[in-house]
Amino acid sequence: MPETRQLTPAPARLLPVAILLWLAGAYLRIPILVAPPLAPFIGDELGLTQALSGALTTLPILMLAMGAMAGSLAIARIGPRNTLVLAMVIMVAGSAGRGLAPDTLTLLMTSAVMGLGIAMMQPSLPALLPRWLAPHHLALGSAIYMNGMLMGEFIGAGVTLPLLMPLLGDSWRATLLVWSLPALLVAAALFLPRRNASGPVRSRAWLPDWNNPLTLRIGLLLGLSGSLYFGLNAYMGDLLEHQGQFDKLADALFIFNLAQVFASLTMLKMARVWVGRRTMILVMAGLCISGAAGALILDGWWAIASATVTSFSAGSLLILLVALPPLLAPREETGRLSAGNFLVGYTLAFVIPMLGGVLADMTGDARHALMIIIGYSLLVFPLTLTINLEKQTRAAVH
């Protein structure tokens, strides 16, 4: 039977795959975003400083960059599905381990392990799409798991304190366990789809191919999206305080992060039309920068509304970029390309806001942090015009 017929699922068979992709996508962010609401409780029990409390969130984000190559290596050796299963088990071990940590050192070590697992999950999902879905479903598959990821951000941050923790006797340890352990069921269910999903890819290469311009160009644009989103999240309070509007912070952060949910829902609807279109990448990158500039220049609710435009467009841009490797690279190169993109993108999403914070500390003006991020974004914006959106035809490595 030709491979194209094997890979073309009936609509009724597509739904279970879509559910698995969505759940796996949700666990790309839930374990990270439950940390901020739980941080005060963890800090009180373990005596954490503010810096260590912040590290519960920033350390896993840093691991998203550092661990991307581990995922690429595993994909080349054992295949994308097996890598995804292994990565989810590692993620659960680290995330649940945080709930059992007796001291600060163990807490940080388990947080790093969790971040490694999530870092390995990231390239596994786009590498798995061509094995589970027909070519005309690749854009939709990317939108589905990215919708799960962005919904996971909102669920992890928004549901933990008001709903889950009270049901568990206000125990932060039990809350971490309850969020983590169901991922093992998702990992086990990944073995159910049978459409050419097992076995390693043919290519033995796993390090980023720096000769492929897509590796750096997509990565740099991911850095634009990530640095603006994480940077505005981090410095929103300082910006509002500078404007004398600090009382609006809680509402501002809620609206800002809710925009990511609307971005993911919009991309679910528009994925087949927008994914792979240079115009949409250019528009969303431009809106990201314009919204951030508005947050810097405007005041009060107008600044918050402008920042929310950045959040929506950054979420949309993220999906547009992450969906490119399965569309443009040969199947055996997809995981490698995605891992290189995440390595570059998340390194920059961590480093650029941090550099902005250093400058803001030196000058005493929080606006300078955002200026650094906007400056970087303007430098890489022209790359939106140079991405080759033609399918690569390089022969597979046997």
N, C-alpha and C positions, 0 to 999 in steps of 0.2 A: 504493500500500500504506500503511495507517495507520502512523503513527510508532511506536505501541506494539508493533506486530508486528515492525518493523525492530529494535527495541531488545531483543527477547526472544530470547536466545541459547539454543540447545540445550546440554545439559550438556557434550557433547564439545567445543563451541566456547568454552565458558566457561573451560576449563582454561588455554588459552594466554593469555587475558586475565589470569587470576588469577596466572599465573607472571610476566607482565610487571609487574603491579601490585606483587607481592612484591619483585621485583628493584629496581624503582624506589624502593620504600619502604626497602629495605636501604641504598641509597645516600644516603638522607637522613641517615644517622648514621655509616656506616663511615668516610668521609673525616675526620670530626671525631674519632671515638673511637680512631683509630690514632695520634693525636698523643701522648696521655699515655704509652703504653709506649715510643714512640720518642724522647720529649723528652730523656732523659739522653744519648742518642747524638748527637742534633742539637746539644744544648747543648755537649757536649765538642768537637765539630768547629768550631762557629761561635762558641763563647765566649759563650753566652747566659746572662744572669742568671736567677734563679729566676722573677722577674716576667715576663721575656720568654718563658721556657719555658711558663709558665702561659698566656700570651697565645695560644699555638698552639691551645689549646682554647677559651679564653674569647672571643677575637676572632671566630671563626666563629659562636659562639652569639649574640653581640651583633649580628652581621650578619643572623641569622635574623629579628630584629625590624626592622632598618633596611632590609633588602632586600625585605620582603614586598610593598610597594607597587609595586616594579618588576615583580614577578610579576603583580600585578593589572592593571597597565597593559598588559603583554604579552598577557595573556589576552583583554582587551577588543579588542586590535588584531589578533592573529594566531590566537587560539583556544587552548584549553587543551593540546591535544596538541602543537602546534608550540611552545608556550611550554615545555612539559616537555622536549622535545628540545633546544631552545636552552639551557635551564637546565642540563641534564646536560652539554652541551658546555662551558659556562662552568665548571661544577663540575670537570670533568676537567682543563680548562686550568689552573685554580688548584691543584687537588690534585696533579697531576703536576708542575706548575711548582715546587711546594715541593721536590720531589726533585731539581730542577736548580738550585735557588737557590744562588748563589755567596756570598751575604752575608745578614746579618740583615734589612736593609731589604727586600730582594727576597723573603725568606721570609715576612715579615709581609704584604707586598703580595699575594703569591700566596695566602696564607691568607685574606685579605679577599675576593679574587676567588672563591675556593672557597665561602666563606660566602654570597656574593651568589648564586651558582648554586643552592645548596641552599635559600636563602630563596625564590627564584623557583619552585623545584620544589614547595614546600609547598602553596601555594594551587592549583597546577596539577592535582594529583592529585584532590582533592575536586571540582574543576570538571570533570574528565574523566569521573568516574564516571557521571553521568546520560547521557553520550553513548555510553558503552560497555556499560552494564548496564541491565537492566530495573529498574523501581522496586522490585520486591520483592527485588532483589539488592544494593541500595545499601548496606545495613548490612553485609552480608557483604563487599562490596568494600572498604569502609572498614576493616574488621577485618583483611583480608588485607594491605593495604599498610602498615597500622600494625603488624601482626605482623612484616613485613619490617623496618620501622624499628627496633622494639625488639630484634629478633634481630640487626640490624646493630650496635646498641650492644654487645651481648655478643660478637659475632664479632670486631668491630674491636678491642675491648679485650682479648679473651681469646685470639685465635688468632695475633696478630701476633708476639709474642715467642717463644712456645714452638714454633710450627710454621713460619710463613712466613719469618721473618728468617733462621733457620739454613739454609734452603734457598737463600738468596740471598747467601750469604757474609757474613752479619751486616752487610749494607749497608742503612742506613736509606733511602738514596736509591732503591735498587732496590726496596725494600719499598713505598715510596710509589707508585712507578710501577706496580708489579704490582697494587696495590689499586685504582689509579685507572683505568687504560686499559680494562679490560673494560666499564666503564660506557658506552663508546662503542658497543659491540655492543648493549647494552640500548637506548640511544637510537635506533639504527638500527631495531631490532625494533619500536619503538613505531609505525612506519608500517604494520605488517602488519594490525592489526585494521581492518576496513572499516565498522563499524557507526556511521555518522554521526559520525566522530571528527575530521573536518577542518573547517577554516573558522573564522572568528571568531565569537564570541558576538554576539548582536544588540545588547546594551547597550553603549553607548560610555562609560558611567560606569565609573570604576575606583578613585576615592578611596573610603575608608571612608564608609559611610552612617551618620553618627552619630545620625540620626533613627531608625534601626532599633535597637531596644533589644537585639537579639541581638548586635550588634557589640560592645558594651561588656560585656554580661553574660557571654557565653561567653568573651570575652577575659580578664576578671577571674578567672573560674574556671580558665582555663588557667594564669593566673599563680599560682593556688593550687597546682595540680598541679606545675607546673614549679619554683616556688621551694622547695617542700618536698623534691622529688626532688634537684635540684641542690644545695640548701642542705645536706641531710644528707650527700650525697656529699662536699661540700667540707669540712664541719666534723666529719665522723665521727672523724677522727684526733684532733682537739682535744678532742672530748667524751670519747673513751676515755682520752686522756692525763689529763684532769681526774679521771677515775674510777680512775686507776692501772691501766688495762686496755689500755694501748697495744699490748701483744703480740698482742692479738686483732684488730688492724686489718685485716690481709690477709684473714683469714677473714670478717670482718664485711663488707668491701666486696664480696667475691665473692658472699656470700649475698644481700646487699642488691641487687646488680645482677642476679643470677640471678632474683630475684623478678619483675623486669620481663618476663622471658621467659615465666614461668608466667602472668603477667597477660595477655600477648598470646595465648597458647595458649587460655586460658580464654575470652577474648573471641571467638576464632575459633569456639569451640563455642557460645557463648551470644549472639552478636551479634544474631541475629534476635529474640531474646526480650528482651534488655536494652537495645539501642540505641533511643533515643526515649522511654525510661521515666524520668520525673522521679524516681521512687523510687530507682532505681539510681544516678543522679547524686548524690542526697542521701546515700545509704548510702556510696558510695565517697569522697565529700568528707569525710564524718564520720569514716570509718576513717583517711583521710590525717592528719587533725588529731589524732585519738586516738593513732595510732601515734607521731606526732612527740612528743606530750606524754609518752608512755610512755618514749621514748628519752631524754627530758630528766629524768624523775623516777626511772626504774629504774636498775639497775646491772648491769654485766657482760653475760652472755648474754641476760638478760631485756630489757635495753635494746636489744641488737642484734636480738632477735626482734621487738620493738615497732617498731623502725625498718624492719624488713623488711616488716611490715604496711603501713607508709606507702608503701614502694616498690611493692608489689603493687597497692594501691588507687590510687596515683598513675598507674601505667601503665594501669589499667582506666579511670580517670576521663579520662585523656587521649584514649583511643579513643572513649569515650562522647561527649565534647565535639566532637572533630574530625569525627565522623560526622554531626553535626547539620546543618551547612550544606547538604549534598546532599539531605537529607530535608525541610528546612524552607523553603529559599529557592527561588525560580524558577531554572531552569537558567542563565539569563543573569546571575543575581546571585550564584551560588554562589562563584565565584572571588573576587569583591569582598568578600563577607562573610567568607570564610575568611582572606583577606589581612588584613582588619581585626582578626579574632580573633588571628592570629599576631603582628601588630604589637603589640597590647596585651599578649598573654600572654607573649611572649618578652622584651619590655621589662621586665615585672615580674619574670620569672624570673631576669633578670640583675641588676636594681636591688635587689630586696628582700634577697636573700642578701648583696649587697655592703654594703647599709646595716647589716645585721646584723653583718657582719665589722668595719665601722667601729666600731660600739658595743662589740663584743668587744675590739677593740684598745684602746679608751679605758678599759674597765673591767678588762681582763685576765682576763675570765671568758668562755670559749667558749660557755657556756650562753646568754648573752645574745643571741648571734647567732640561735640557734634560737628564742628567745623572740620576737624581732622577726618572724620568719617565721610562727610560730604566731599571733601577734597579727594580722598581715595576713590570714591564712587565716580566723580567726574573724570578722573584719569582713566578708568577702565571702561567707562560708558561706550567709547567708540568701538570696543570689541563686539558690541551687538551687531555691527555692520559687517563683521569679518568672519563670523561663524559659517562654515561650509555645511549647509543642511542637506547635502546629497549623501545618499547611502554609500558607505565605504565598501570597496570591493577587494580589499587586500585578502590574499589567499590565507586560508587557515594554516596554522602550524601543526604538522603531524608528528 
